[in-house]
């Protein structure tokens, strides 16, 4: 009986997505920045091509950051070591 639960859940999600209760990506969203770009720095890029529902972008150079291996098993300590 427990194997039947994932089937029922996938059937429910399938029905809801066809009815329109789940959000869809719009084809008109090309060129619109994600909400995080209003709060944090977004990478700059050049538009190479704009098509029907897509963009081809060339991003500028990146900056890579490294840290020594983290031996601690704690996620909190690893986050402090790696990002603070």
N, C-alpha and C positions, 0 to 999 in steps of 0.2 A: 504494500500500500504506500510506503514511503517513496517508492520510485515514481509513483503517479503524481506526486505533488509538483516536481519540476515541470512535468508535462502540462499540468493545469496552469501553472504560472506563466509558462511560455505561450500558451494559448490565450490567456488573458491579455498579456502584453501585446500579442499580435493583433487581437481584436481592438484594443485601445488605440494602437498606432494607426490602424486603418480608419477608425472613426474620426481621429483628429484630436484626441485628448493629449497626446504626447507632442512636445514641440518638434517642429520640423525646421531644417535650415532653409532659408529663403534664397532664391537665386538672385535676389536684389541686394544681398549682403556683401557683394564684391566691392572692395574699396572702403568698407566701414571697419574702423579699428575696433578691436575687442575692448570690453569695458576696463580691463586692467591698464590700458594705455592712458587713461585719464588719471591714474594714480601713480604709476611707475613709468620709468623710461622704457620706450619701445625701440626695437632695433630699426635703424634707418635702412631703406632699400630703394632700388630703382625698379620701376615697372618695365618689364620687358614686353609683355603681351597681356592684353585683357580680352578674355573670351566670354562665352555665354556661361556665366556662373563660376568662372575661375580667373585667377591671375597668375602669371609667371613673374616671379620676383628675383632680383639679384641683390643679396644682402651684402653690406659692407663687411670689412674685416672684423674678426671677433677677438676677444681677450679671454685667454684661458687661465684658470687658476688651479693650482694643485696643492695638495697637503700630504703630509706623510701618512702612512697607513695607520688607521685607528684600531687599537687593540681592544678597546673597551667594548663590552657587549651592550651597554646601555645606550639606547637611542638618544637620550637627552645629552649624555656626555659626548657622544659622537657628533651630535649637532653643534654643540658648543665648540668642540675642537675643529670641526670642518668649516664652520660658518661665522664664528665670532672672533 
